[in-house]
Structures are given as C-alpha cells and as structure tokens.
Amino acid sequence: MNIPMSWLKQYVDIDVDVNTYIDAMTMSGSKVETVEVSGEEITKVVAGKIIDTQGHPDADKLRVMQVDIGAEATIQIVTAATNVNTGDVVPVSLDGATLAGGLKIKTGKLRGVESQGMFCSVEELGFATSDFEDAPEDGVYIFNQPIELGADVKPYFGLGEEVVEYEITSNRADCFSILGIAREAAATFKKPFKYPEITVEEVSGNATDLAKVTIENETLCPRYAARIIKNVKVGQSPKWLKDRLLSAGLRPINNIVDITNYMLLEFGQPMHAFDYNKLQGHHIIVRNARDGEKMVTLFGDEVELDSTMLVIADEAKPVAIAGVMGGEDTKVTEETTTILFECANFNGYNVRQTSKKLGVSSDSSKKYVKGLDPNNITDAIERAAQLINMTNAGEVVAGIIDVYPVKRESITIPYDLAWINNYLGTKVTEEEMKAYFESLEFEVNTETKTVKLPTFRSDITMMADLAEEVARLYGYDKIEVTLERGKPTVGHKNFEQETVTEIRNLMSRYGVHGAVTYTFESPKALDKLCIPMDSALRDVLTITNPLGEDFSVMRTTTLNGILTSLSTNYNRRNETAMLYEVGKVFEKVEGQELPNEIKKITVGIYGKDVDFYTLKGLVEALVEDLYVQKVDFERNTELPFMHPGRTANLLISGKVCGYFGEIHPQVAKNYNIEAKTYVAELDLMMMLNNMEKARSYTALPKYPATTRDIAMLVQADVLVGEIEKVIKQRAGKLLTSCELFDVYQGKQIEEGFKSVAYNLVFRSPDHTLTDEEIQKSMKKILNGLETVIGAKLREQ
C-alpha cells in the first residue's frame, strides 16, 4: 500500500520528519517497507519566461531565446521547439540538470551558438501527454497557471512527494486505505484523526424512482448501494485530483474513473460506474451467473461464467463480474450523460475464486479478498458524490438506493486490566488503556469493563487481541525483558533426524554434495529410465491439479532426479560430480487413498578415478558408520536400467535394502551423459530399523597382531564376496581383518581362472597368538575355500 505523505497529513497532523515517522509506525504495527520521493531524479528544472526570440544565424529551424529564470538572472537557450514564443512561461532545465531516464543537461553549443539549458516537455519530466490535458502532443509544456519564475517546477507537476510503502497484513483490511493508515498514525502519535467532512449538493429527483436494485444472493452480497449522476461531463480531472492519483502510483484516465480510483485509495472501497442508459430496465440484479453465460470485460476479453460466480446483471444480461471487473457493454464513454455509481460489498472468498477461475485480476478484486466492512459503504458513496460536485463532473440526483439485507453489527468483548498487564508484563493504568482503545475508535465502558468494537476491526475477537492493541500503542520497546514463565521445553531431533544428520556429515566427509530434487515429475521420466511397461514403478500416483505435464505424477524412484542433476553437471563440463539425496518415493496402496511414503538414500557419481568400487566403498562406509547389522551383498542382473554385470544388491538380514552399480549405457545416453555413471538407491527406514542403537567400545589392543597373505586360484566367475564370506566364517574370532589386495588374470593363469590374494590379520584380546593357533585358523580357512568354492592355493 503506497501512501503519499501530503495526502495522509490532510487527516492527521504529522509534525515529525519522515524517518521518525516510519520508525514509530513500524513499531506500532504498520510496517514500513520503503520511502520513495517521486521525481527524485529530476533536478535543477525551474520555471522560466521567454523574454526575447531571435533566429539562429546558421540554422533555419533553430531559434535563440533569452529566458528570465528569476532573481534578475537571464540565460540563453537554443531550441527547435515550434510551440513556444516570447512571453511563454515554460519548464527550463539548467546546466547540470537531470531529467527522467537519467538524461543530463549541460551547457553546449548548437551550430556555434551557446545554449545554457533546455526547454522541457512533460515526457522529459517522466509523464505521458495524456496525464495533462494542456500538454502538447509534441512540444514544450507551457504553464497555464501562475508560477514564480526560478521556482522548482516539481511541486506544480506533483513531484517531490514522499510516498511511504507499507506491508499490511491480510487481517487488517481497514489499513488498505489512506484513512485506515491515517487512523493508525493518529493513534501512534496521539493526534486527532480528522475524518473528511462530507457534504453533497443534490439536484431534484429521487434515485429510487430512476433505478432499482435486487440482491438474489445475500450471502455473497450483503450490501449494495447506488447513486445516480445526471448531466455527466466525461473529461479530464482537475490537476489536484490527478496529482493525488499520480503520487499514489495510479495514472489518471478521466474524471469518472479517477473518482472511483480515488475512493479505492482513500476509503479502500472499490466502486464502479455504469452507463445508466445502457442498463436494460434500469434494474440492477445481483445474482449467480448461469452456466455457460458469457460476458465481455472492460479489457475486451470474452469470459465464460458458471453458477459459482456472482455477477451484476440488468434485466437482460450480466454487466459486471461482482468484485472483479465491469463489462464492455455498459462502460462509461465520452457520450455518457447519466451514470449509476455502484458501491457494494461482496464475499471475499467468492471474489478470489472467481478471479482465479477466469484469470482476471483487478485492483478491486485485490481489495475485496481482504474482507471489507459493509458499513464503510455509506460514507464512501457519499464521498464519491462529493467528488462529483468538486470536479463539476455532473449533477447528483437526490437519494441513495441502499439494499442492506445482512447487516454487520458491532461486537462487545470484556477487558481485564490486571489480566492484560500480567499477560504483557506492563503496568498500564486504566486511564492509559482507555485512551489507547479510544484512539482506535473503540467505545470503552469502564463500569462494565467492556469494549465495543467498530465493524471495520473484524480482526479483534478476544481479550488477547485487545492486549496486542495495548502492547503496540504502549510500545514494544518499552516492555521490560522478563524471564520465561512456565515449564521450559527443550527441542531436539528425533532418532531419524539425528541419523539423517549423521548421513549428511558422512557424505560431506567423502566429498559428496547434497541435492534436492522434485518429488513430482513427468511420466516420460520412466521412459528415459527404460522402465518396462509392466514394472510396478509405472504404477504412479497422478496429481489432480498439476502445474503441468512435467510435474503430473509422484515419483516411484529417485533416479530421475539424481541423473538429471548429474546430466546438468556433465553438460556444464564438470569433470567429476558426486551427489546424494535423502528423499521420498510414493507407492500406491490398494484400497488406500494416500500412498506409502518411503524414504530413500540416493547417491549418484561420475568422473575421473570413479568406478563401481568407489560407490561400493561409499555404501560400505555408510552401513558401517550407522552400525547397520547383518549386511551382505549379492549380484543383481535383473534391473533393466542398470548394467547387468556391474550391479549389486545391499542385503540386510537377508532382505534387499536397495541396489547400487553402473547405470545402463542406454539410460546414460538418454540423459546425455557420456561418462560411466554409478548410482545407489537404498531404503533408509530398513537401515534405521537394523542399526545397533546401543553401541559398545573396546580398549585398544594390548597384544600384537599377526598377518598372513594367501593367494589362490578360483574360477573367473567366482565373486570375491563369496570368498570373503568363507574366510570370515572359517577363521573364527581371531580374524580381525580380511583385505583383498590383488586380482590377476593373465598368461601365467590357466584360462577360465583368476588369481585372488588376501591379507589376513589375526589378533587375540588377551594374549599373544602362537604359530600353532594361527596355523589352525589358516587350515580351516583353506579347507573351506577348497570345499566350498573350489579354490586352489597358489604357490609363491
């Protein structure tokens, strides 16, 4: 909400500088966003009178003029303007002046003759010619009212105005107006609030005889009032009215539209003017639209209505969408001679829904959605009629048509001085509290200890709300700091949140960066992943009201998100990318409206020195760091989007927790990734449920370890995981480490076989191991390798 200070000061005497003002208003609850000075970029432009005109010696189209700029100063200006002559008073930009758009003016020579400035048009001052009735289409502006020579021209054009922008919360509909902010300023600075004096000069007749109003839906339209204006003269508004609108950021259009805009700003009440003679039967009917009914708006767009929408209609057709926009058929034009002024109250929720459905928004609709006070209408329509008088725009016919079937009544709530002071931690006296309430136009009864609220303060419903009013007018900065009362609570993360934090820290240590991807995506993503048509992953949950096809289903796998991110990195020439995400997938459940939300840990990597074992190492580090028990790995060749020979499952207690490995080359191609790419998708909840929560620690070993290396020949298709499983099962508790350090296939190895070498570490916690003990364990290991997987010990 933009409020010009000069307009505000008409209703409350503000005698402090703007910085003091905005600080006080912010502290009292009317938060100030910014303060701007209109036309601040315009400098050194003054009023000057042309006192002599001569032709340019070297240019037929140029003239040399002497200009009186006051204080007995005269300057010379060379101009090509044809609409100015001796005796005219015009805006003159002096040497060093700046104009709209940052244009700078300096003394210079035009065809050898010095020019010490420039004459200005309204465009050079930041306006359009339509903003000023007397502005020429293409030429210098000539003042038609007295102005002091040498005086700054900005006040004449309504510039130099301090405009304060407020951030108004949606519950304070009364503050979306000049008068609302003025009322707040009066309470803040303890000044009288000067409500505008409204008097209307009427001509003979009776509005109720000229038009009729019928409200068919009283829920969506609790009040509708109208005034009839005859002998209308549609034209330019007077300068003072234009200046007010321009200072608030609105462009003047014509006197009738300008008055409705003025009311929108001053009272916060939308109004609309109909051409009376275009209303069939001179009858206003407020009703629901009929399904399929159509209307052309003021923007010239045809819209199709439905029965949920409220319209203003005559006896033949809709003429306006209630609270949103008027219609083309009944708009006011230069030929209009009689108008019907509408001033009504509409249901804010319905206005919002209608505006959203039709894709039509207006300043009026933005006001109505806040929830306006229907009791504001009486003064608003009278003020509009007064402006008709003040601008000589027409004659106001006596009488008001006012249909008000659903009246809003004031509510009364009790107040308790002691409770409010205890609640706030203040020591406000009853006289002070009464003064605070009355400054806000609350009626206070000290005998019954009650407050009667004005109907424009619908945000106040209980004593706590009254306490807030006291606090903001007393001053939040004056309330003493006290210790918290009551039993303190301490927030903390639950087990799952703590674990996710631990996962993030682990990934960060390994140089893997966190990612967040969309949980809703396109069904085409499943095609990119080469998911078979009969796969359960294609049984997706469809979004009823999607943003578009690309965001129309809930994901059943996190791969698309992580691969899209890797693709972006790859195509931006990042040599290496390592990303992870903790996110959800959504699984449909038969007979259940909502899906199961399954949390997954997803990792995606590619780049230099990155291979299958890099990812496997990350997975192993993850389960080890989380103390996940009964972990194992097995080959997986069944996933169509993964490389069949380079994919494995992570098993926990024999159940599949997820998979990891290299993505299928076709999938990589679909995502425009030419490097080998590795991904993992693991079930977070399964990991959490198999974590060892009670962790135990052992002392550092006192006794030395003994190492043994073994090298064996096994068939080429034997997995090292199978070998390690045998070694650990047969070695017993003495084995503390089993590390693969060599795999070899070559000329010295029989075809179809490979050489595998391990380093084994043995240690006892209570004594130094003997050769005999180690040999006993080694014999068990070798026997197991030979009988289970057919391994043959290689001789060194």
Order of alpha helices (4+ residues) and beta strands (2+ residues): beta-alpha-alpha-beta-beta-beta-beta-beta-beta-beta-beta-beta-alpha-beta-alpha-beta-beta-alpha-alpha-beta-beta-beta-beta-beta-beta-beta-beta-alpha-alpha-alpha-beta-beta-beta-alpha-alpha-beta-beta-alpha-alpha-beta-beta-alpha-beta-beta-alpha-beta-beta-alpha-beta-beta-beta-alpha-beta-alpha-beta-alpha-beta-beta-alpha-beta
